[in-house]
Amino acid sequence: MSIPEPKVEHHEGRGIRSCPIFPELRPILDEALEILGGKSEYVVSAPQYQAAAQGSRHTPLCRS
């Protein structure tokens, strides 16, 4: 999985990093890509996860 690194994209060879995923997630992510066709920036549409992806520390990822 490729993850953008906007803070370091100005350095040569940086800007995108690779993150391994569990093999069990691959079919789920492939299906999401097939359904969305690249039309969505997010695979998970829950607002709390989108806020986390954007660096917001004010939105909890989970609630007790």
Backbone bond lengths (Angstrom), bond angles and torsions (degrees), N, CA, C in turn:
res aa  C-N    CA-C-N  psi(-1)  N-CA   C-N-CA  omega(-1)  CA-C   N-CA-C  phi
1 M - - - 1.434 - - 1.527 106.71 -
2 S 1.304 117.04 135.89 1.457 122.23 178.63 1.525 110.07 -98.83
3 I 1.332 115.53 135.97 1.461 121.41 -178.01 1.523 108.90 -125.24
4 P 1.343 117.85 125.32 1.460 120.01 177.90 1.533 111.22 -66.61
5 E 1.325 116.09 142.93 1.458 122.60 175.31 1.529 108.69 -123.17
6 P 1.328 117.91 79.34 1.465 120.00 -175.03 1.524 114.38 -62.22
7 K 1.325 118.47 -28.22 1.470 120.42 -177.98 1.527 112.54 -68.19
8 V 1.317 116.87 -26.51 1.468 119.22 -175.83 1.530 112.71 -117.58
9 E 1.334 117.45 10.94 1.462 119.30 -176.63 1.526 112.98 -64.92
10 H 1.319 117.23 -17.61 1.464 119.57 179.14 1.535 112.08 -77.86
11 H 1.325 118.43 -12.71 1.460 122.12 175.83 1.523 109.56 -83.85
12 E 1.312 115.81 140.90 1.456 120.54 -179.31 1.532 110.70 -60.97
13 G 1.313 115.56 131.81 1.456 121.27 178.74 1.519 114.61 78.20
14 R 1.322 117.87 7.73 1.462 121.13 -179.73 1.530 108.84 -116.82
15 G 1.322 116.60 178.68 1.454 121.06 179.51 1.512 112.53 116.75
16 I 1.318 116.47 -27.20 1.465 122.26 176.49 1.525 106.93 -137.07
17 R 1.326 115.77 133.26 1.464 118.40 174.38 1.519 109.29 -122.81
18 S 1.287 114.78 157.61 1.457 121.43 -178.87 1.524 108.80 -101.23
19 C 1.320 115.96 136.32 1.455 121.70 179.97 1.524 108.16 -129.40
20 P 1.327 117.40 120.97 1.466 118.47 178.93 1.528 111.06 -67.48
21 I 1.312 116.57 150.50 1.468 121.22 176.88 1.527 108.64 -124.12
22 F 1.311 116.15 160.54 1.457 120.11 175.35 1.525 108.83 -66.33
23 P 1.326 117.65 138.57 1.471 120.24 -179.62 1.531 112.68 -56.83
24 E 1.330 117.37 -29.66 1.462 121.22 -179.40 1.534 112.16 -66.61
25 L 1.340 117.04 -21.52 1.467 120.40 179.91 1.525 112.81 -81.00
26 R 1.301 117.60 -22.00 1.462 121.19 -174.31 1.525 113.00 -55.52
27 P 1.358 119.45 -49.66 1.465 118.46 -179.38 1.531 112.43 -63.23
28 I 1.305 117.08 -34.24 1.472 120.88 179.67 1.523 110.03 -67.39
29 L 1.328 116.66 -45.46 1.462 120.35 179.25 1.524 111.65 -67.66
30 D 1.328 116.97 -38.06 1.474 120.28 176.60 1.531 111.15 -62.25
31 E 1.332 115.82 -40.96 1.463 119.81 178.65 1.528 111.04 -65.07
32 A 1.330 116.29 -42.25 1.471 120.29 178.45 1.529 110.29 -61.34
33 L 1.328 117.15 -41.87 1.468 120.56 178.39 1.519 110.93 -63.82
34 E 1.327 116.36 -40.14 1.464 120.31 179.17 1.530 111.00 -64.46
35 I 1.323 116.53 -42.83 1.472 120.84 -179.37 1.519 111.32 -68.90
36 L 1.333 116.39 -46.31 1.465 120.62 -175.47 1.523 112.36 -82.63
37 G 1.311 117.12 -24.17 1.458 120.75 179.22 1.512 114.04 58.89
38 G 1.315 117.79 30.73 1.457 121.08 -179.88 1.518 113.51 76.50
39 K 1.346 117.62 12.26 1.461 121.28 -177.93 1.522 113.14 -82.54
40 S 1.314 117.22 -11.18 1.454 120.64 -177.05 1.521 110.00 -123.14
41 E 1.311 116.04 142.40 1.459 120.59 176.56 1.522 110.78 -76.44
42 Y 1.342 116.96 -24.58 1.454 122.08 -174.91 1.522 111.23 -115.59
43 V 1.321 115.96 142.02 1.456 121.02 173.91 1.521 108.87 -84.21
44 V 1.323 116.21 -39.87 1.454 122.26 178.63 1.519 107.45 -100.26
45 S 1.331 116.98 126.32 1.456 119.42 -173.86 1.525 114.29 -92.89
46 A 1.336 118.51 -0.89 1.462 120.88 -179.46 1.533 109.68 -62.68
47 P 1.334 117.69 126.80 1.472 121.16 -175.95 1.526 113.92 -55.98
48 Q 1.334 118.26 -35.03 1.461 119.02 -178.06 1.530 111.76 -66.05
49 Y 1.322 118.06 -30.96 1.455 119.87 177.80 1.525 110.53 -77.87
50 Q 1.308 117.77 -35.74 1.456 120.61 176.86 1.524 110.20 -64.35
51 A 1.323 117.57 -41.07 1.468 121.26 178.21 1.522 109.95 -62.38
52 A 1.327 117.08 -40.86 1.456 121.02 178.64 1.524 110.53 -63.76
53 A 1.322 116.92 -38.98 1.463 121.31 179.61 1.519 111.35 -65.98
54 Q 1.324 116.37 -27.47 1.457 120.95 179.85 1.518 112.19 -90.93
55 G 1.338 117.12 2.93 1.455 119.85 175.34 1.510 114.85 91.09
56 S 1.324 118.43 8.49 1.456 120.50 179.12 1.518 109.59 -74.95
57 R 1.318 116.61 126.62 1.460 120.76 178.56 1.518 111.21 -99.61
58 H 1.312 116.59 2.32 1.468 120.64 -176.96 1.517 113.21 -92.31
59 T 1.316 117.35 -11.56 1.457 120.90 -179.40 1.521 108.59 -105.89
60 P 1.326 118.27 118.49 1.458 119.82 -179.29 1.518 111.91 -68.47
61 L 1.335 116.20 145.07 1.459 120.20 178.22 1.509 111.93 -77.37
62 C 1.305 116.98 -28.47 1.454 120.26 178.00 1.521 109.56 -144.90
63 R 1.286 114.11 156.10 1.451 119.42 179.60 1.513 109.12 -117.51
64 S 1.337 116.93 144.01 1.459 119.97 179.43 1.500 110.86 -84.67
